[in-house]
């Protein structure tokens, strides 16, 4: 059995799974929800998700600037156009997920490539590290697996190397097969967290991997009628530390981190519904 796809079974994890299940039932009990109210809740969720996911990757847009741009399409002086492009693309990728749900599309390599193409639409180049740790600019390849190795500078100053390009296709095939086999069998938090971690571990694209991993995770949640989980930018260090711990073979902290993020989002939705 592949250790990367073997989540631990602990009392602590089960406690979080039970809590998220209870909150999901509570949200379901509000249905049918007034359409205007639900659209407002979904719009706030979309803005919150877009702002935080892009901020984690280095976007300089504030929450208010992200809100203003997504609602009115107007940019703000003094901010990079790339940040607005990322906000637009991420918002459109979220909208695309609803089409995926409505059409009952299976999670596949082709679908994941479509999402990456949406996230990188209009992007001409990506920033990367060369084997010596120096920053370089590479032509963007939206929707295509990487052709060259990619790396990341970790919090401790070391360089972490992701899966070699020659192995990406096989690894992604295995990831999609695992999701297909388990999406209805295991708790969505387990499937979403394990899929997210393995997507990041593989890092199949030149750019958009972090945002793509969070979108994949939330697509799994949404397919199981759970709320998306917003991973907040202020928890970026905890997020990276949990992923680093998973690289060492211990996925429990990351699964719990994802569960906490989902539970907070669920509580926010319930607070809106109670208004």
Legacy VTK file of the C-alpha trace (Angstrom):
# vtk DataFile Version 3.0
C-alpha trace
ASCII
DATASET POLYDATA
POINTS 275 float
0.000 0.000 0.000
1.369 3.417 -0.983
2.243 5.272 2.252
1.362 8.616 0.649
-2.263 7.479 0.390
-2.577 5.757 3.774
-4.059 8.244 6.264
-3.747 7.473 9.991
-6.800 6.477 12.000
-6.702 8.269 15.347
-9.206 9.353 17.969
-8.198 12.986 17.437
-8.865 12.834 13.692
-12.208 11.096 14.269
-13.226 13.851 16.671
-12.732 16.454 13.935
-14.498 14.321 11.335
-17.516 13.946 13.627
-17.631 17.701 14.267
-17.534 18.538 10.552
-20.238 15.934 9.867
-22.511 17.455 12.519
-22.039 20.957 11.117
-22.738 19.721 7.590
-25.997 18.157 8.774
-26.889 21.446 10.446
-26.317 23.353 7.183
-28.336 20.766 5.246
-31.201 21.191 7.709
-31.525 24.837 6.622
-32.490 23.703 3.119
-34.314 24.842 1.115
-32.447 28.125 1.559
-33.775 31.384 0.134
-31.987 31.741 -3.217
-31.015 35.397 -2.716
-29.556 34.661 0.726
-27.666 31.616 -0.539
-26.190 33.555 -3.468
-24.945 36.233 -1.063
-23.338 33.604 1.150
-21.706 31.943 -1.863
-20.388 35.284 -3.160
-18.794 36.070 0.216
-17.288 32.582 0.277
-15.914 33.018 -3.251
-14.256 36.333 -2.323
-12.849 34.953 0.934
-11.517 31.840 -0.782
-9.980 33.816 -3.664
-8.373 36.435 -1.424
-6.813 33.910 0.963
-5.690 31.386 -1.652
-3.939 34.052 -3.725
-2.490 35.801 -0.664
-0.876 32.513 0.397
0.891 32.514 -2.986
2.114 36.109 -2.575
-0.657 38.303 -4.010
-0.522 41.854 -2.631
-4.271 42.521 -2.961
-6.093 43.182 0.306
-9.435 41.578 1.079
-11.244 44.821 0.239
-9.336 45.234 -3.037
-10.183 41.651 -3.979
-13.839 42.252 -3.152
-13.962 45.495 -5.160
-12.292 43.885 -8.162
-14.457 40.725 -8.223
-17.660 42.719 -7.777
-16.926 45.637 -10.100
-14.008 44.539 -12.291
-12.012 47.651 -11.405
-8.321 47.574 -10.554
-6.531 49.627 -7.910
-3.519 51.824 -8.663
-0.161 50.693 -7.405
-0.863 46.951 -7.462
0.594 44.489 -10.009
-1.738 43.564 -12.859
-0.719 39.926 -12.305
-2.476 40.006 -8.925
-5.736 41.113 -10.535
-5.321 38.487 -13.238
-4.888 35.824 -10.562
-8.010 37.066 -8.747
-10.079 36.974 -11.941
-8.838 33.528 -12.882
-9.403 32.090 -9.423
-12.938 33.436 -9.305
-13.677 31.891 -12.699
-12.176 28.572 -11.580
-14.557 28.540 -8.604
-17.496 29.193 -10.947
-16.280 26.327 -13.125
-16.487 23.930 -10.186
-20.244 24.371 -10.055
-20.454 23.277 -13.689
-18.357 20.232 -12.799
-20.782 19.392 -9.983
-23.877 19.964 -12.127
-22.500 17.783 -14.927
-21.356 15.120 -12.430
-17.905 15.081 -14.019
-15.372 12.634 -12.672
-12.122 14.009 -11.257
-9.527 13.170 -13.894
-6.179 14.350 -15.204
-8.006 16.169 -17.998
-10.226 18.039 -15.538
-7.240 18.990 -13.373
-5.469 20.339 -16.470
-8.570 22.396 -17.318
-8.507 23.942 -13.860
-4.818 24.795 -14.172
-5.484 26.377 -17.582
-8.163 28.565 -15.965
-5.844 29.588 -13.123
-3.080 30.582 -15.558
-5.220 32.146 -18.301
-3.392 35.175 -19.694
-0.223 34.476 -17.674
2.854 34.808 -19.911
5.587 33.611 -17.582
6.129 32.029 -14.175
8.730 32.653 -11.481
10.831 29.630 -10.533
14.042 28.522 -8.829
16.834 27.002 -10.896
18.893 24.066 -9.514
21.202 26.606 -7.826
18.342 28.293 -6.002
18.397 31.387 -8.230
15.106 32.971 -9.362
14.378 32.658 -13.083
11.427 33.436 -15.401
9.984 30.590 -17.472
7.340 30.787 -20.216
3.926 29.826 -18.806
2.375 26.538 -19.952
-1.276 26.672 -18.766
-2.913 23.264 -18.535
0.263 21.322 -19.351
2.392 19.246 -17.018
5.841 20.626 -16.258
8.778 19.805 -18.523
11.474 20.894 -16.079
12.031 20.135 -12.386
10.597 22.586 -9.859
11.712 23.362 -6.330
10.691 25.520 -3.386
12.728 27.373 -0.773
11.549 26.066 2.611
11.184 27.979 5.868
14.469 26.520 7.171
16.362 27.770 4.101
16.697 24.388 2.402
15.447 23.657 -1.134
12.717 21.025 -1.478
12.594 19.152 -4.801
9.238 17.971 -6.136
8.490 14.932 -8.304
10.593 14.664 -11.474
8.715 15.691 -14.663
9.095 12.189 -16.143
7.160 10.737 -13.192
4.345 13.301 -13.121
1.929 11.582 -15.499
2.107 8.264 -13.636
1.798 9.964 -10.249
-1.220 12.004 -11.362
-2.868 8.900 -12.817
-2.429 7.205 -9.442
-3.795 10.264 -7.597
-6.949 10.408 -9.737
-7.465 6.636 -9.425
-7.182 6.875 -5.630
-9.708 9.722 -5.497
-12.129 7.780 -7.705
-11.835 4.678 -5.512
-12.266 6.516 -2.204
-14.393 9.630 -2.756
-17.588 7.809 -1.757
-15.943 5.397 0.693
-13.982 7.605 3.078
-14.907 10.803 4.913
-14.535 13.762 2.514
-12.001 15.423 4.843
-9.730 12.388 4.537
-10.067 12.224 0.749
-9.713 16.002 0.335
-6.695 16.343 2.625
-4.850 13.327 1.182
-5.561 14.492 -2.386
-4.399 18.028 -1.537
-1.168 16.799 0.022
-0.329 14.472 -2.861
-1.066 17.169 -5.434
1.421 19.447 -3.665
3.902 16.571 -3.268
3.794 15.938 -7.024
3.650 19.625 -8.033
2.615 18.659 -11.579
2.567 22.134 -13.136
5.023 25.003 -13.490
2.628 27.307 -11.614
-0.747 27.239 -9.894
-0.010 24.127 -7.826
-0.967 25.531 -4.427
-4.173 27.111 -5.677
-4.904 23.992 -7.723
-4.429 21.713 -4.710
-6.894 23.756 -2.648
-9.404 23.801 -5.518
-9.091 20.024 -5.954
-9.636 19.500 -2.227
-12.702 21.725 -2.217
-14.120 20.100 -5.340
-14.025 16.814 -3.421
-15.854 18.453 -0.514
-18.449 19.985 -2.820
-19.051 16.670 -4.592
-19.946 15.244 -1.170
-22.227 18.237 -0.420
-19.821 19.757 2.102
-18.755 23.396 2.195
-15.408 24.382 0.676
-12.672 24.949 3.253
-11.007 28.360 3.198
-7.374 28.075 4.290
-6.582 31.504 5.668
-3.456 33.442 4.790
-2.734 34.248 8.439
-2.290 30.502 9.003
0.204 30.149 6.163
3.072 29.120 8.429
0.989 26.426 10.168
-0.204 25.261 6.750
3.337 24.899 5.397
4.537 23.238 8.598
1.722 20.666 8.381
2.617 19.919 4.744
6.288 19.571 5.705
5.329 17.127 8.459
3.370 15.106 5.887
6.537 14.930 3.757
8.126 13.146 6.723
5.364 10.518 6.687
3.052 12.008 9.317
-0.160 13.237 7.663
-2.195 13.591 10.864
-1.323 17.293 11.490
-2.296 18.180 7.920
-5.589 16.282 8.046
-6.442 18.051 11.315
-5.399 21.413 9.848
-7.733 20.875 6.873
-10.536 19.776 9.196
-10.139 22.907 11.328
-10.238 25.086 8.191
-13.422 23.379 6.996
-15.077 23.637 10.414
-14.335 27.367 10.607
-15.846 27.880 7.144
-18.897 25.825 8.126
-19.357 27.912 11.284
-19.142 31.113 9.211
-21.864 29.826 6.874
-24.072 28.822 9.794
-23.611 32.285 11.328
-24.805 33.831 8.035
-27.792 31.488 7.867
-28.761 32.293 11.462
-28.956 35.987 10.566
LINES 1 276
275 0 1 2 3 4 5 6 7 8 9 10 11 12 13 14 15 16 17 18 19 20 21 22 23 24 25 26 27 28 29 30 31 32 33 34 35 36 37 38 39 40 41 42 43 44 45 46 47 48 49 50 51 52 53 54 55 56 57 58 59 60 61 62 63 64 65 66 67 68 69 70 71 72 73 74 75 76 77 78 79 80 81 82 83 84 85 86 87 88 89 90 91 92 93 94 95 96 97 98 99 100 101 102 103 104 105 106 107 108 109 110 111 112 113 114 115 116 117 118 119 120 121 122 123 124 125 126 127 128 129 130 131 132 133 134 135 136 137 138 139 140 141 142 143 144 145 146 147 148 149 150 151 152 153 154 155 156 157 158 159 160 161 162 163 164 165 166 167 168 169 170 171 172 173 174 175 176 177 178 179 180 181 182 183 184 185 186 187 188 189 190 191 192 193 194 195 196 197 198 199 200 201 202 203 204 205 206 207 208 209 210 211 212 213 214 215 216 217 218 219 220 221 222 223 224 225 226 227 228 229 230 231 232 233 234 235 236 237 238 239 240 241 242 243 244 245 246 247 248 249 250 251 252 253 254 255 256 257 258 259 260 261 262 263 264 265 266 267 268 269 270 271 272 273 274
